[in-house]
Amino acid sequence: MQEAKRLHAHIVASGLHQQELYLRKLITLYAVPNSSSLTNSRLLFDRIEHPSTFIYNTMIRAYAASSDPYQALHLYTQMRRHGPPLDNYTFPFLLKACSSLSDLTKGEEIHCQAFKHGFDSNIFVQNSLIYFYGSNGRIKTARRVFDEMGIRDVATWTTLVTCYASFCPIESARRVFDKMPNRSVVSFSAMIAGYVRRSMFKEALELFSEMLTLKMEPNDSTIMSVIGACANLGALDMGRWIYLYIFQRKGNNNQFDSRITTALIDMFFKCGSIKTAVKVFEGAKEKYVGEWTAMISGLAMHGLGEQLIEAFEHMVGSGVRPNGITFVSLLSGCTHSGLVNEGLCYFDRMKRDFGIEPTIEHFGCVVDLLGRAGLIDQAMQFIWEMPIEANAAIWGALLNACRVYKNVEVGEVAARWLINDEPWNGAIYMALLGLYREAGRWDEVDKVKGEMKKVGCRKSPGCSLIEVNGACYEFVVGDKSHLCAVEVCLNLSKIILEFKENKYILQDPKL
C-alpha cells in the first residue's frame, strides 16, 4: 500500500491523474485487494470529473464486499443520474450488495433494472440473481431463474447447490449436485460444506474421498470443511492426511492461512493427538488470537490446567490481546482442572484488565466451575446475582453438579426450570430420575416417569464412532442395520464374558 501511495503521488505530480488508464489501475489497486483502503479509493474517485463505467463498477464491487455495502447502492444511484451507461458487470456487484444487506425490495428493483436494460439473460447477472434470491431464502424464485436460463455453466449449478444446502433439506441439494453435467472443486466444496453445516460429517468425508478419486485438488474452503468434519468424527487418520497434504502444498517455508492453522490445532486436540496439535501451533510463524485460543481450548478439553494458564500468560506477554472466546476456553479449562480460585480470578480480570464484558457463556463457565467443585450454594447465589437471566446451559450445568453431589433441593429447582423450558427433552427427566434414585425418593421417581409418558418424551439413544482404515463407522444403541452387527455383538459378548471371568479369578483370595 505504501508503494501504491508513492505511485499515486508520482502520477499526480506528472499531471496524469485524470487519464483513464492510470485511474483504472490506481482505483483497482486501492479498492479491490483491501477494503480497508477504500477511503483512499473514494477520495480519488470523487476527484474524477467523468468516471467511466469500469471505474464505477470497481468502486461498487469494492463497497459490495466491504462492511458498508449501502455505499454501493448510493454509487449506483449516482451512476444512473449523472454517470456513464450501466453494463452487465454492474448488476452482479449490486446484487451482491443487496445479498449482504438482505434487502429483498432493493434486490428486486435491481432485477427489474437489469431486465429493463436487457441484461436479464446475461449468465453473470442470472447467476447473481440465483444467489441473491437463494441467500435470502427465496428458493422458489431462485429455482425459477435457474429453470428459465438458456445456458448454464458450472457456477450456475454450484450457486443453486449452495442455496439448497443452506435453506432446504440437504437431500435436495444433493439431488441438484448429482444432476450437474460438470463439477468443479467449488461445486464439491459447496456440497461438503452443506453436509458439515448439517452435522453430517461422515457424508462430508465420503464426498471428499470421491472428489480425490477424480484427481481434483481441494481449495482452502474444502480443507476447512474437511478439517471440521474430522474434528467432529475424531477421524485422526484423515486429519493427518490433510495436514501432510497442506504441508506439501504450501511447503515448509510458507505460512499456512491463519484459519487453517487454527482449525488444524483444534482438530488434532479433538482427535486426542496433543503432540501434533502442539507441533502445528509451534510451527506457526505468526500466532494470532485464533491460534492462541485454539491452543488454550485444546489444553482445556484435556484438563491440562497448568499448561493452559501458562499459555494464556505467554499469549498476553507476547502482546496478543485475548477476546471473549479466549476467556470461555480459559474458564472452561480451569473448570475441568479444578482450578476454582484461578478461574474466579480470570473472570474478574476479563473486564478489569481487558475491557471484555462477560456474556452468558462466561457466566455459565463460572457456574460450572463452582458446581463441579461442589460449591452448589455459591453457584446458586451467583446465578441469582447475575445481571442477565440464566439460560438452559447454566441450569443444566447446575443440575449435573447436583447429581454428582446429591443436592436434591437445588437439583429440583434446576430441573424444573429446564423441564418448563424444554418439556420434550428426555435427558432432563433422566437426570432428575437419577437424582431421585440416588436419594431413595421412589415416589418422586414414579411421578417423573408419569410426566415422561404424559409428554411422550424418551431418552435419545447413545452412539459411538470408530475410525478403521480411514473410514468412520457409527454405532447407535439398538441399531442392527450394519452388515457386521451380529458379529460385533458376538465378539463383544465374548469380551464381556472373559472380563467377568478374569475379574472373578482376580478376586479369588487363593489366587
Salt bridges, closest charged atoms under 4 A:
GLU3 OE2 - ARG6 NH2 2.69
GLU20 OE2 - ARG24 NE 2.92
ASP46 OD1 - ARG42 NE 3.02
GLU108 OE2 - ARG138 NH2 3.15
GLU109 OE2 - LYS106 NZ 3.25
ASP147 OD1 - ARG143 NE 3.01
ASP178 OD1 - ARG174 NE 2.88
ASP178 OD1 - ARG183 NH2 3.77
GLU210 OE1 - ARG174 NH2 3.89
GLU210 OE2 - ARG183 NH1 3.58
ASP220 OD1 - ARG249 NH2 2.78
ASP257 OD1 - ARG259 NE 3.43
ASP266 OD2 - LYS270 NZ 3.30
GLU313 OE2 - ARG349 NH1 3.27
ASP353 OD2 - ARG349 NE 2.85
ASP353 OD1 - ARG352 NE 3.23
GLU357 OE2 - LYS351 NZ 2.94
ASP368 OD1 - ARG372 NE 3.03
GLU412 OE2 - ARG441 NH2 3.33
GLU444 OE2 - ARG441 NH2 3.98
GLU451 OE1 - ARG416 NH1 2.95
